[in-house]
Amino acid sequence: MGSYFEEARIDRLLEAYPAGEAFLAGPARLGPDELRSLQDRRFRRVVARGWEVPFYARRWRAAGLEPGDVRGLDDLSKLPPFSKRDLMESVRDHPPFGDFHGMDRPPGDPEEGSGGRYSAVFHTTSGTTGDPQPIFYGAWDREVQNALLARTYRLHGLRDDDVVHSVYGFGMVNGGHYIREALLHFTGARLLTPGTGRDTPSVEQVALMRRFGVTVLVGFADYLLRLGEVARGEGIEPSVRLVSGHLGAESRAALSEAWGGAAVFDWYGVADTGCIAAEGPSRDGLHVFEDAHFVELLDPESESGRAAPAGEPGALCTTVLFKDTVYPVIRFDTRDLTRLLPPDPDSGIGFRRITGFEGRADAMVKLRGINVYPHAIGAHLAGRSDLTGEYVCRLVRREGRSALVVVVEVRPGIEPSLALAREIARHLRARLGVSVEVEPVGAGETAHLTEIESRQKPVRLIDDSAS
């Protein structure tokens, strides 16, 4: 085939997956039947490609399926879901890249089906919890992901005259490269790329922001809050127009306050899939880009692909409707917990919504029969004027059973006393339905545990139960 950008076919791509006003006037206004028809057509093409990839062919045949058994979205539940664990088993059994890609199988052309070999963009996960997972993108897949992120930033109010400061990391991980490509290829905004605190020290980052007149911040909420603290420590009153990142329920008000009343927006995605959902101007749930993703919620305690009980949080499972080149993603269980909401009729966007990230199914702690999600505890600490919002959970053993110690940072001038620990423990018990221990510490004293200066996503759970 041709060069990367010839394979990406940008003009056709933007017609199929538009951003800005073209999105609001196009896919966002599809009626339920039109949307289902579009999803079904794209799904059938993705499944056909899946049969050409050893990982899927092997798993689907093990489930008793043959080509032709899955004829459309109505048959989706016949396909077994997969998770990161299955991908890592594929890498172990077929080193070094696994067999979940189609780089060695002649693929069809997106939308048309002419043979050839595609270009492949290669990244990995961070590997902080084990060996890094390889991740591959064909040119078409990669640029659709970039266009969908540009769609997100336009929904959030990004303008071409903005100066954007990105704290996503580079190296082998996808994050910083993804944001750079989306802004460079599909917007006119200027971009600063300092990355994490490990890439560019926080003090230098706030100096760069002041020097170049940054108007927009993008990244993970935890580190963006940290940058605001550093700015004030340097005598700089932080102020930007817009913050677009990944929020916990506790982050929005704190981020806005930390950056001079900035408008704060949330979006959700993972490295394998790109952006899946994003807030619109009303900031009432995240609109799932249903022209590009078909999402389900799975029971987080089931491995069979059973649907989550109605109204309960579930593990978000997505089928990416545009990834039909190098690495199809078909029923990928992200293990991220969320809830589904109906479309917002006042938004002009006819897609369903999710509530956003509510925790990790594979980081769940069961205490006396109650499920506790450490990543969600921050939401229960939100709004307390005596706390900074930074925390980390330690799972320990007490008299033969599991216990959770929540280490919370108090604001300067607050005494981290036993009385405060007891009061916060009562506060958390009322919200979690089970008792946890609380250990208050001074501001900044969890940083060496959460690794907030060096990681895109800080550590929220440390398992000390075996020690």
Protein Blocks (a to p, Z undefined) as FASTA:
>chain_A
ZZfklmnommlmmmmmcghjllmmmmmmpcfklmmmmmmmmmmmmmmmmmmpmklmmmmm
mnopaehjanbjklmmmpccddfklmmmmmmmmcckbjmbcklgccddehklpacddddd
ddddeklnoccddddddfklmmmmmmmmmmmmmmnopafkbccddfbdehjbfklmmmmm
mmmmmpcbdcddebpmklpgfklmmmmmmmnopabdcddfklmmmmmmmmmmnopacddf
bdcddddfklmmmmmmmnoopacddddddfklopfbdcdfkonajaddfklbccddddfk
bcnlpacdehiacddddddfklcclmccehiaehpacddddddfknopabdcdebjcbjf
klccceehiacdfklmmmmmgoiakbghiacdddddeehiacddddddddehiacdfklm
mmmmmmmmmmnopacddddddehilmmmnommmpmbdcfbdcfklZZ
